[in-house]
Each structure stands twice: as structure tokens, then as C-alpha cells.
Amino acid sequence: MHNLSIDIGNTLTKVAVFAGEGIIYYQRFNALTVNDLMSLIEKFQIGKSIISTVDEEVEELELFLNARTKYIRFSAMLTNGVQNKYQSPSTLGLDRWAAVLGANAIFPDNSSLVIDAGTCITYDLLNREKDYFGGAISPGILMRFKAMHEFTGRLPLVDWDSKMPVPEGKNTEAAMKNGVLQGVINEISGFIELNNVKESALKVILTGGDADFLFNQLQNSIFAPQIIKDPYLVLKGLNEAIAN
């Protein structure tokens, strides 16, 4: 029997089927339906399932999974051995918490810094004693570009291509790109350096929509040996919550 992890976000739903800790199927959906779930359950013989969602209107999916699998909805109360010492657990983003559980599964003997680079950039530290106290949240790359355009009178809305290198600021648009992109790179390097002081043998995991760009940019840094990229980190954390 296999496990089914479902991460329902604001725009996309990500689904993974696990055999143990390994992903054997991954798919993104604009809108996940009961028919989609039926196909997955029949194809992969799903035994356990879990949903993490920002949308409360998932009753139909939950009823279907509850009738055909051992189902739970993900919450910050599912700890899998990690001590959640966040002062306001009810406001902790489920994707942040799932990513921490995923990091613990990947590096069970190390401290981990999870950097999720999406709409916002989140930094979450799990120490070697399995204690999680929180981290930091800052604006993501696109949010920074939009803010410069919307809160000034003359700066344009920059069209950013993540496959292009960071330009020198020889004109206004290039200067905006340099400021945002180099600023984010410097910010991430600073957080890694700060947490290296707090924790020995720290591992850094990049995930999220901008992880590819940032991972490539950081390959020339002194932190490169510490950093891995894992686009499935949240789904792996959800799987850990139902693994036992």
C-alpha cells in the first residue's frame, strides 16, 4: 500500500504518491477532483492519505478519501518527533511546518535551515535537538519588483526571467533587477551565515518556485557544500506525518 500526499495552495494543487519515503508519482493540478482521486487510488492502491490546504472547501475530497483510505488533515499538531515551540502555532503556515518535517526526514542527524522561495521567502530553523522555534518571513522576488513599481511614481514593472544572470545596473531596469536579485542572494547568504553561528553541521534546503535560480546563484558561494535543492520538500513532510 502507498501513501498519498496532497498540498492544496492558492493557485495549484500538488500531489505525490509515496512508496516508503520515495516518490513514485508526482502531478500538479489546477483543481483536484474526486475523479482524479479515484484514478490515483485505483492505480496505486493508496492506504493512507493526507491533505494540507489553504482552502476550507475540501469537504468532498475529504469525504471521499476518508471512505477509501486512512485519511487525516494536516495541521501543526502533527509533529512526528519535532518539538513545535512556535509561540503562535495556530498562525504557522502549514507549508512551513510540513517543510520542517520534510527537512527532519532528510537530515535526521543534523540541524536544518529551510528556505522556501515563493511569493514570500521563509526561513525556518530546526536545531539538532529537534526543536523548532520559528524563523523569518520576507518578500519574495516578484513581490519586491511589484512593490517598487506600485509604491513609486516612475519605476516600471520589471519582467524578470529567472534563467538570465543578474545584470549590472547600467540602466534603470537593470538597476532594479540587480538590486532585487542581488539583494535576495545577499539576504539568503546572511541568514545562512547567521544560522551557521547558531548550529554546527547545518544543512540548508532550498525549495519553492524560485529555488532553481537561487540554487544556481549560490553555487559560487562559500555555502554551496551545505545547500541542496528539493522541490518536493513540503510533500515529503506531509508523507512523514502519516508514515508511521
Secondary structure, DSSP 8 states (H G I E B T S, - for coil): -EEEEEEE-SS-EEEEEEETTEEEEEEEESS--HHHHHHHHHHHTEEEEEEEES-S--HHHHHHHHHHSEEEE--TT--TT-EE--S-GGGS-HHHHHHHHHHHHH-TTS-EEEEEESSEEEEEEE-TTSEEEEEEEEE-HHHHHHHHHHTSSS-------TTS-----SSHHHHHHHHHHHHHHHHHHHHHHHHHHHSTT-EEEEESTTHHHHHHHGGGSTTGGGEEE-TTHHHHHHHHHT--
